[in-house]
Amino acid sequence: MGKASTNKQEIIGQYRLHDTDSGSPDVQIALLTGRIGYLTEHLNSHKKDFHSRRGLLRL
């Protein structure tokens, strides 16, 4: 598993409501917040990465 995959599993484990939960609003918001934070940091160091910037704006 890659770093992003393990980070996603950690977030799901922290915010899930029961053992098989991966789609509750709490989990979805936490995952989106993590993705936004990652892309924001990425764009601060890669200012000309317009493809990632577009992806961030779509979130």
Distance bins in CASP14 RR format, pairs under 12 A and 6 or more apart:
PFRMAT RR
TARGET T0000
AUTHOR 0000-0000-0000
RMODE 2
METHOD distances of the structure
MODEL  1
1 7 0 0 0 0 1 0 0 0 0 0 0
1 8 0 0 0 0 1 0 0 0 0 0 0
1 9 1 0 0 1 0 0 0 0 0 0 0
1 10 0 0 0 0 0 1 0 0 0 0 0
2 8 0 0 0 0 1 0 0 0 0 0 0
2 9 0 0 0 0 0 1 0 0 0 0 0
3 9 0 0 0 0 0 1 0 0 0 0 0
3 10 0 0 0 0 0 1 0 0 0 0 0
3 38 0 0 0 0 0 1 0 0 0 0 0
4 10 0 0 0 0 0 1 0 0 0 0 0
4 11 0 0 0 0 0 1 0 0 0 0 0
4 31 0 0 0 0 0 1 0 0 0 0 0
4 34 0 0 0 0 0 1 0 0 0 0 0
4 35 0 0 0 0 1 0 0 0 0 0 0
4 38 0 0 0 0 1 0 0 0 0 0 0
4 39 0 0 0 0 0 1 0 0 0 0 0
4 42 0 0 0 0 0 1 0 0 0 0 0
5 11 0 0 0 0 0 1 0 0 0 0 0
5 12 0 0 0 0 0 1 0 0 0 0 0
6 12 0 0 0 0 0 1 0 0 0 0 0
6 13 0 0 0 0 0 1 0 0 0 0 0
7 13 0 0 0 0 0 1 0 0 0 0 0
7 14 0 0 0 0 0 1 0 0 0 0 0
7 30 0 0 0 0 0 1 0 0 0 0 0
7 31 0 0 0 0 1 0 0 0 0 0 0
7 34 0 0 0 0 1 0 0 0 0 0 0
7 35 0 0 0 0 0 1 0 0 0 0 0
7 37 0 0 0 0 0 1 0 0 0 0 0
7 38 0 0 0 0 1 0 0 0 0 0 0
8 14 0 0 0 0 0 1 0 0 0 0 0
8 15 0 0 0 0 0 1 0 0 0 0 0
8 16 0 0 0 0 0 1 0 0 0 0 0
8 22 0 0 0 0 1 0 0 0 0 0 0
8 27 0 0 0 0 1 0 0 0 0 0 0
8 28 0 0 0 0 0 1 0 0 0 0 0
8 30 0 0 0 0 1 0 0 0 0 0 0
8 31 1 0 0 1 0 0 0 0 0 0 0
8 32 0 0 0 0 0 1 0 0 0 0 0
8 34 0 0 0 0 1 0 0 0 0 0 0
8 35 0 0 0 0 1 0 0 0 0 0 0
8 38 0 0 0 0 0 1 0 0 0 0 0
9 15 0 0 0 0 0 1 0 0 0 0 0
9 16 0 0 0 0 0 1 0 0 0 0 0
9 22 0 0 0 0 1 0 0 0 0 0 0
9 27 0 0 0 0 0 1 0 0 0 0 0
9 31 0 0 0 0 0 1 0 0 0 0 0
10 16 0 0 0 0 0 1 0 0 0 0 0
10 27 0 0 0 0 0 1 0 0 0 0 0
10 30 0 0 0 0 0 1 0 0 0 0 0
10 31 0 0 0 0 0 1 0 0 0 0 0
10 34 0 0 0 0 0 1 0 0 0 0 0
11 22 0 0 0 0 0 1 0 0 0 0 0
11 23 0 0 0 0 0 1 0 0 0 0 0
11 26 0 0 0 0 0 1 0 0 0 0 0
11 27 1 0 0 1 0 0 0 0 0 0 0
11 28 0 0 0 0 0 1 0 0 0 0 0
11 29 0 0 0 0 0 1 0 0 0 0 0
11 30 1 0 1 0 0 0 0 0 0 0 0
11 31 1 0 1 0 0 0 0 0 0 0 0
11 32 0 0 0 0 0 1 0 0 0 0 0
11 33 0 0 0 0 1 0 0 0 0 0 0
11 34 1 0 0 1 0 0 0 0 0 0 0
11 35 0 0 0 0 1 0 0 0 0 0 0
11 37 0 0 0 0 0 1 0 0 0 0 0
11 38 0 0 0 0 0 1 0 0 0 0 0
12 18 0 0 0 0 0 1 0 0 0 0 0
12 19 0 0 0 0 0 1 0 0 0 0 0
12 20 0 0 0 0 0 1 0 0 0 0 0
12 21 1 0 0 1 0 0 0 0 0 0 0
12 22 1 0 1 0 0 0 0 0 0 0 0
12 23 0 0 0 0 1 0 0 0 0 0 0
12 24 0 0 0 0 1 0 0 0 0 0 0
12 26 0 0 0 0 0 1 0 0 0 0 0
12 27 1 0 1 0 0 0 0 0 0 0 0
12 28 0 0 0 0 1 0 0 0 0 0 0
12 29 0 0 0 0 0 1 0 0 0 0 0
12 30 0 0 0 0 1 0 0 0 0 0 0
12 31 1 0 0 1 0 0 0 0 0 0 0
12 34 0 0 0 0 0 1 0 0 0 0 0
13 19 0 0 0 0 1 0 0 0 0 0 0
13 20 0 0 0 0 0 1 0 0 0 0 0
13 21 0 0 0 0 1 0 0 0 0 0 0
13 22 0 0 0 0 1 0 0 0 0 0 0
13 23 0 0 0 0 0 1 0 0 0 0 0
13 24 0 0 0 0 0 1 0 0 0 0 0
13 26 0 0 0 0 0 1 0 0 0 0 0
13 27 0 0 0 0 1 0 0 0 0 0 0
13 30 0 0 0 0 1 0 0 0 0 0 0
13 31 0 0 0 0 0 1 0 0 0 0 0
14 21 0 0 0 0 0 1 0 0 0 0 0
14 26 0 0 0 0 1 0 0 0 0 0 0
14 27 0 0 0 0 1 0 0 0 0 0 0
14 30 1 0 0 1 0 0 0 0 0 0 0
14 31 0 0 0 0 0 1 0 0 0 0 0
14 33 0 0 0 0 0 1 0 0 0 0 0
14 34 0 0 0 0 0 1 0 0 0 0 0
15 21 0 0 0 0 1 0 0 0 0 0 0
15 22 0 0 0 0 1 0 0 0 0 0 0
15 23 0 0 0 0 1 0 0 0 0 0 0
15 24 1 0 0 1 0 0 0 0 0 0 0
15 25 0 0 0 0 1 0 0 0 0 0 0
15 26 1 0 1 0 0 0 0 0 0 0 0
15 27 1 0 1 0 0 0 0 0 0 0 0
15 28 0 0 0 0 1 0 0 0 0 0 0
15 29 0 0 0 0 1 0 0 0 0 0 0
15 30 1 0 1 0 0 0 0 0 0 0 0
15 31 0 0 0 0 1 0 0 0 0 0 0
15 32 0 0 0 0 0 1 0 0 0 0 0
15 33 0 0 0 0 0 1 0 0 0 0 0
15 34 0 0 0 0 0 1 0 0 0 0 0
16 22 1 0 0 1 0 0 0 0 0 0 0
16 23 0 0 0 0 1 0 0 0 0 0 0
16 24 1 0 0 1 0 0 0 0 0 0 0
16 25 0 0 0 0 0 1 0 0 0 0 0
16 26 1 0 0 1 0 0 0 0 0 0 0
16 27 1 0 1 0 0 0 0 0 0 0 0
16 28 0 0 0 0 0 1 0 0 0 0 0
16 30 0 0 0 0 1 0 0 0 0 0 0
16 31 0 0 0 0 0 1 0 0 0 0 0
17 23 0 0 0 0 1 0 0 0 0 0 0
17 24 1 0 1 0 0 0 0 0 0 0 0
17 25 0 0 0 0 1 0 0 0 0 0 0
17 26 1 0 0 1 0 0 0 0 0 0 0
17 27 0 0 0 0 1 0 0 0 0 0 0
17 28 0 0 0 0 0 1 0 0 0 0 0
17 30 0 0 0 0 0 1 0 0 0 0 0
18 24 0 0 0 0 1 0 0 0 0 0 0
18 26 0 0 0 0 0 1 0 0 0 0 0
18 27 0 0 0 0 0 1 0 0 0 0 0
20 27 0 0 0 0 0 1 0 0 0 0 0
21 27 1 0 0 1 0 0 0 0 0 0 0
21 28 0 0 0 0 0 1 0 0 0 0 0
21 30 0 0 0 0 0 1 0 0 0 0 0
22 28 0 0 0 0 1 0 0 0 0 0 0
22 30 0 0 0 0 0 1 0 0 0 0 0
22 31 0 0 0 0 1 0 0 0 0 0 0
23 29 0 0 0 0 0 1 0 0 0 0 0
23 30 0 0 0 0 0 1 0 0 0 0 0
23 31 0 0 0 0 1 0 0 0 0 0 0
23 32 0 0 0 0 0 1 0 0 0 0 0
24 30 0 0 0 0 1 0 0 0 0 0 0
24 31 0 0 0 0 0 1 0 0 0 0 0
25 31 0 0 0 0 0 1 0 0 0 0 0
25 32 0 0 0 0 0 1 0 0 0 0 0
26 32 0 0 0 0 0 1 0 0 0 0 0
26 33 0 0 0 0 0 1 0 0 0 0 0
27 33 0 0 0 0 0 1 0 0 0 0 0
27 34 0 0 0 0 0 1 0 0 0 0 0
28 34 0 0 0 0 0 1 0 0 0 0 0
28 35 0 0 0 0 0 1 0 0 0 0 0
28 59 0 0 0 0 0 1 0 0 0 0 0
29 35 0 0 0 0 0 1 0 0 0 0 0
29 36 0 0 0 0 0 1 0 0 0 0 0
29 59 0 0 0 0 0 1 0 0 0 0 0
30 36 0 0 0 0 0 1 0 0 0 0 0
30 37 0 0 0 0 0 1 0 0 0 0 0
31 37 0 0 0 0 0 1 0 0 0 0 0
31 38 0 0 0 0 0 1 0 0 0 0 0
31 59 0 0 0 0 0 1 0 0 0 0 0
32 38 0 0 0 0 0 1 0 0 0 0 0
32 39 0 0 0 0 0 1 0 0 0 0 0
32 56 0 0 0 0 0 1 0 0 0 0 0
32 58 0 0 0 0 0 1 0 0 0 0 0
32 59 1 0 0 1 0 0 0 0 0 0 0
33 39 0 0 0 0 0 1 0 0 0 0 0
33 40 0 0 0 0 0 1 0 0 0 0 0
33 59 0 0 0 0 1 0 0 0 0 0 0
34 40 0 0 0 0 1 0 0 0 0 0 0
34 41 0 0 0 0 0 1 0 0 0 0 0
34 42 0 0 0 0 0 1 0 0 0 0 0
34 56 0 0 0 0 0 1 0 0 0 0 0
34 59 0 0 0 0 1 0 0 0 0 0 0
35 41 0 0 0 0 0 1 0 0 0 0 0
35 42 0 0 0 0 0 1 0 0 0 0 0
35 52 0 0 0 0 0 1 0 0 0 0 0
35 55 0 0 0 0 1 0 0 0 0 0 0
35 56 0 0 0 0 1 0 0 0 0 0 0
35 58 0 0 0 0 0 1 0 0 0 0 0
35 59 1 0 0 1 0 0 0 0 0 0 0
36 42 0 0 0 0 0 1 0 0 0 0 0
36 43 0 0 0 0 0 1 0 0 0 0 0
36 52 0 0 0 0 0 1 0 0 0 0 0
36 55 0 0 0 0 0 1 0 0 0 0 0
36 56 1 0 0 1 0 0 0 0 0 0 0
36 57 0 0 0 0 0 1 0 0 0 0 0
36 58 0 0 0 0 0 1 0 0 0 0 0
36 59 1 0 1 0 0 0 0 0 0 0 0
37 43 0 0 0 0 1 0 0 0 0 0 0
37 44 0 0 0 0 0 1 0 0 0 0 0
37 52 0 0 0 0 0 1 0 0 0 0 0
37 56 0 0 0 0 1 0 0 0 0 0 0
37 59 0 0 0 0 1 0 0 0 0 0 0
38 44 0 0 0 0 0 1 0 0 0 0 0
38 45 0 0 0 0 0 1 0 0 0 0 0
38 52 0 0 0 0 1 0 0 0 0 0 0
38 55 0 0 0 0 0 1 0 0 0 0 0
38 56 0 0 0 0 1 0 0 0 0 0 0
38 59 0 0 0 0 0 1 0 0 0 0 0
39 45 0 0 0 0 0 1 0 0 0 0 0
39 46 0 0 0 0 0 1 0 0 0 0 0
39 49 0 0 0 0 1 0 0 0 0 0 0
39 51 0 0 0 0 0 1 0 0 0 0 0
39 52 1 0 1 0 0 0 0 0 0 0 0
39 53 0 0 0 0 1 0 0 0 0 0 0
39 54 0 0 0 0 0 1 0 0 0 0 0
39 55 1 0 0 1 0 0 0 0 0 0 0
39 56 1 0 1 0 0 0 0 0 0 0 0
39 57 0 0 0 0 1 0 0 0 0 0 0
39 58 0 0 0 0 0 1 0 0 0 0 0
39 59 1 0 0 1 0 0 0 0 0 0 0
40 46 0 0 0 0 0 1 0 0 0 0 0
40 49 0 0 0 0 0 1 0 0 0 0 0
40 52 0 0 0 0 1 0 0 0 0 0 0
40 53 0 0 0 0 0 1 0 0 0 0 0
40 55 0 0 0 0 0 1 0 0 0 0 0
40 56 1 0 0 1 0 0 0 0 0 0 0
40 57 0 0 0 0 0 1 0 0 0 0 0
40 59 0 0 0 0 0 1 0 0 0 0 0
41 49 0 0 0 0 0 1 0 0 0 0 0
41 52 0 0 0 0 0 1 0 0 0 0 0
41 56 0 0 0 0 0 1 0 0 0 0 0
42 48 0 0 0 0 0 1 0 0 0 0 0
42 49 1 0 0 1 0 0 0 0 0 0 0
42 51 0 0 0 0 0 1 0 0 0 0 0
42 52 1 0 1 0 0 0 0 0 0 0 0
42 53 0 0 0 0 1 0 0 0 0 0 0
42 55 0 0 0 0 0 1 0 0 0 0 0
42 56 0 0 0 0 1 0 0 0 0 0 0
43 49 1 0 0 1 0 0 0 0 0 0 0
43 50 0 0 0 0 1 0 0 0 0 0 0
43 51 0 0 0 0 0 1 0 0 0 0 0
43 52 1 0 0 1 0 0 0 0 0 0 0
43 53 1 0 1 0 0 0 0 0 0 0 0
43 54 0 0 0 0 0 1 0 0 0 0 0
43 55 0 0 0 0 1 0 0 0 0 0 0
43 56 1 0 0 1 0 0 0 0 0 0 0
43 57 0 0 0 0 0 1 0 0 0 0 0
44 52 0 0 0 0 0 1 0 0 0 0 0
44 53 0 0 0 0 0 1 0 0 0 0 0
44 56 0 0 0 0 0 1 0 0 0 0 0
45 52 0 0 0 0 0 1 0 0 0 0 0
46 52 1 0 0 1 0 0 0 0 0 0 0
46 53 0 0 0 0 1 0 0 0 0 0 0
46 56 0 0 0 0 0 1 0 0 0 0 0
47 53 0 0 0 0 1 0 0 0 0 0 0
49 55 0 0 0 0 0 1 0 0 0 0 0
49 56 0 0 0 0 1 0 0 0 0 0 0
50 56 0 0 0 0 0 1 0 0 0 0 0
50 57 0 0 0 0 0 1 0 0 0 0 0
51 57 0 0 0 0 0 1 0 0 0 0 0
51 58 0 0 0 0 0 1 0 0 0 0 0
52 58 0 0 0 0 0 1 0 0 0 0 0
52 59 0 0 0 0 0 1 0 0 0 0 0
53 59 0 0 0 0 0 1 0 0 0 0 0
END
